[in-house]
Amino acid sequence: MSEYNNTNTPVPFVVDLGKARKGAVRKLKQGRGRLMEEAQDVIDEVRAGLGEGGNNKEIVPIILVYRKRGGRRRKRKGYGLFPPFF
């Protein structure tokens, strides 16, 4: 994968760090912990892939933290084949 496409604009790198506990995300926000080490490893790999001039370039990581929401449950309307008996 090259750093630039045909129009000479940087190509973003997307890295999925997987599931993380609340404490690990808090440490990431503080700039420490296992997730920060993984992010730093990715930055180092990108910098190594840039070649000789890669050490002089500034790499700005953008890390997004998100929570996947579960699907909403719908209330059943009607009783189907068997209505309740009172």
Sequence and secondary structure as in RCSB ss.txt:
>XXXX:A:sequence
MSEYNNTNTPVPFVVDLGKARKGAVRKLKQGRGRLMEEAQDVIDEVRAGLGEGGNNKEIVPIILVYRKRGGRRRK
RKGYGLFPPFF
>XXXX:A:secstr
  SB TTS B           HHHHHHHHTT SHHHHHHHHHHHHHHHHT GGGGTS                  
  S TTS    
